[in-house]
């Protein structure tokens, strides 16, 4: 589904990403981990068209995304949930979800399958997003992204500011969504428990390059974690 090759770019003159190669299949969840400043968030922002890329290719189902503005990338099936959730706090739950649907050009309202995944949101349709708990806002942000019926979902630190019980729910929900919707998912996450629970594969970024890649089960080895993540 997603193919990234020799990706170089980032902020200003110095590249944050330095030759990243990554493939994500339909229905697969890949967790990207690494030390602070390794380029994790930069990677998914580059895929979403939010940062300049100096070199490389990004293709979704064979279609080139590189150079397109973010709104056109969204129309082609990429949804992004930023760190901190990025919901509209003064808008209601319904309005937040409707904006997600419209981002992909949908004209038939909020998809029913999204409300089946997050039934509590239907009960909160009239509630302002900013009055919800951190975990509820994170669920709303994911639901808003799914309302666009994406082919690729980019999640940046969904555990940030969320209580452990909800983090566990998110870890169970992400692979379920990927399988049910044949959706590729890139999960950027510092919480290793969530990263390993949600994904079938772990990719370690270090100084803008992929330093290690393995099945999630193999990354549970403490020696492997220490080798690639210890400061």
QUIKAPE-V219004 format. One record per residue. N is the residue number from 1. RES is the residue in one letter. SS is DSSP state (A for helix, B for strand, O for the rest). Layout:
n={N:N}
res={RES:RES}
ss={SS:SS}
//
This chain:
n={1:2:3:4:5:6:7:8:9:10:11:12:13:14:15:16:17:18:19:20:21:22:23:24:25:26:27:28:29:30:31:32:33:34:35:36:37:38:39:40:41:42:43:44:45:46:47:48:49:50:51:52:53:54:55:56:57:58:59:60:61:62:63:64:65:66:67:68:69:70:71:72:73:74:75:76:77:78:79:80:81:82:83:84:85:86:87:88:89:90:91:92:93:94:95:96:97:98:99:100:101:102:103:104:105:106:107:108:109:110:111:112:113:114:115:116:117:118:119:120:121:122:123:124:125:126:127:128:129:130:131:132:133:134:135:136:137:138:139:140:141:142:143:144:145:146:147:148:149:150:151:152:153:154:155:156:157:158:159:160:161:162:163:164:165:166:167:168:169:170:171:172:173:174:175:176:177:178:179:180:181:182:183:184:185:186:187:188:189:190:191:192:193:194:195:196:197:198:199:200:201:202:203:204:205:206:207:208:209:210:211:212:213:214:215:216:217:218:219:220:221:222:223:224:225:226:227:228:229:230:231}
res={X:X:X:X:X:X:X:X:X:X:X:X:X:X:X:X:X:X:X:X:X:X:X:X:X:X:X:X:X:X:X:X:X:X:X:X:X:X:X:X:X:X:X:X:X:X:X:X:X:X:X:X:X:X:X:X:X:X:X:X:X:X:X:X:X:X:X:X:X:X:X:X:X:X:X:X:X:X:X:X:X:X:X:X:X:X:X:X:X:X:X:X:X:X:X:X:X:X:X:X:X:X:X:X:X:X:X:X:X:X:X:X:X:X:X:X:X:X:X:X:X:X:X:X:X:X:X:X:X:X:X:X:X:X:X:X:X:X:X:X:X:X:X:X:X:X:X:X:X:X:X:X:X:X:X:X:X:X:X:X:X:X:X:X:X:X:X:X:X:X:X:X:X:X:X:X:X:X:X:X:X:X:X:X:X:X:X:X:X:X:X:X:X:X:X:X:X:X:X:X:X:X:X:X:X:X:X:X:X:X:X:X:X:X:X:X:X:X:X:X:X:X:X:X:X:X:X:X:X:X:X}
ss={O:B:B:B:B:B:B:B:B:O:O:O:O:O:O:O:B:B:B:B:B:B:B:B:O:O:O:O:B:B:B:B:B:B:O:O:O:O:O:A:A:A:A:A:A:A:A:O:O:O:O:O:B:B:B:B:B:B:B:B:O:O:B:B:O:O:O:O:O:A:A:A:A:A:A:O:O:B:B:B:B:O:O:O:O:O:O:O:O:O:O:B:A:A:A:A:A:A:A:A:A:A:A:O:O:O:O:O:O:O:O:A:A:A:A:A:A:O:A:A:A:A:A:O:O:O:O:B:A:A:A:O:O:A:A:A:A:A:A:A:A:A:A:A:A:A:O:O:O:O:O:B:B:B:B:B:O:O:O:O:O:O:O:A:A:A:A:A:A:A:A:A:A:A:A:A:A:A:A:A:A:O:O:B:B:B:B:B:O:O:O:A:A:A:A:A:A:A:O:O:B:B:B:B:B:B:O:O:B:B:B:B:B:B:B:O:O:A:A:A:O:A:A:A:A:A:A:A:A:O:O}
//
